[in-house]
């Protein structure tokens, strides 16, 4: 299980990097569930945190969506 510090606040740039990595992973043959796990492990954040960032990125049309 991933051990992240619950109270660590990620900057917007960090969240954007996670979102970009998530989209990139999905563009390279990973399904959504696999990409969330892969990106979470890479950035040492929980899958629920990845989901939050995913929703935020889609809502705000972060790159590469913009």
C-alpha positions as CSV (number, residue, x, y, z in Angstrom):
1,X,0.0,0.0,0.0
2,X,1.2,3.5,-0.8
3,X,2.2,5.5,2.2
4,X,1.7,9.2,1.5
5,X,1.5,12.0,4.0
6,X,-2.2,12.8,4.2
7,X,-1.6,16.5,5.0
8,X,0.9,17.2,2.3
9,X,-0.6,19.8,-0.1
10,X,0.4,19.3,-3.7
11,X,1.0,22.5,-5.7
12,X,-1.0,23.1,-8.9
13,X,2.1,22.4,-11.0
14,X,2.5,19.0,-9.2
15,X,-1.2,18.2,-9.8
16,X,-0.9,19.2,-13.4
17,X,2.1,16.9,-13.8
18,X,0.1,14.0,-12.3
19,X,-2.8,14.8,-14.7
20,X,-0.5,14.9,-17.7
21,X,1.1,11.6,-16.7
22,X,-2.3,10.0,-16.3
23,X,-3.5,11.1,-19.7
24,X,-0.2,10.1,-21.3
25,X,-0.5,6.6,-19.7
26,X,-4.0,6.2,-21.1
27,X,-2.8,7.4,-24.5
28,X,-0.2,4.6,-24.5
29,X,-2.4,1.6,-24.2
30,X,-3.1,1.6,-20.4
31,X,-6.7,1.4,-19.4
32,X,-8.1,3.9,-16.9
33,X,-7.6,1.6,-13.8
34,X,-4.1,0.7,-14.8
35,X,-3.1,4.3,-15.4
36,X,-4.4,5.4,-12.0
37,X,-2.3,2.7,-10.3
38,X,0.8,3.4,-12.4
39,X,0.7,7.2,-11.9
40,X,-0.2,6.9,-8.2
41,X,2.9,4.6,-7.6
42,X,5.1,6.9,-9.7
43,X,4.2,10.0,-7.8
44,X,3.7,8.3,-4.4
45,X,0.0,9.4,-4.1
46,X,-3.0,7.3,-3.4
47,X,-5.4,6.2,-6.1
48,X,-8.2,8.3,-4.5
49,X,-5.8,11.4,-4.8
50,X,-5.2,10.5,-8.4
51,X,-8.9,10.4,-9.0
52,X,-9.4,13.8,-7.4
53,X,-6.6,15.3,-9.6
54,X,-8.2,13.6,-12.6
55,X,-11.5,15.3,-11.9
56,X,-9.8,18.6,-11.3
57,X,-7.8,18.4,-14.5
58,X,-10.9,17.5,-16.6
59,X,-13.0,20.3,-15.0
60,X,-10.3,22.9,-15.6
61,X,-9.2,21.5,-19.0
62,X,-5.6,21.2,-18.1
63,X,-3.1,20.3,-20.8
64,X,-3.2,18.3,-22.8
65,X,-6.9,18.9,-23.0
66,X,-6.6,22.6,-23.5
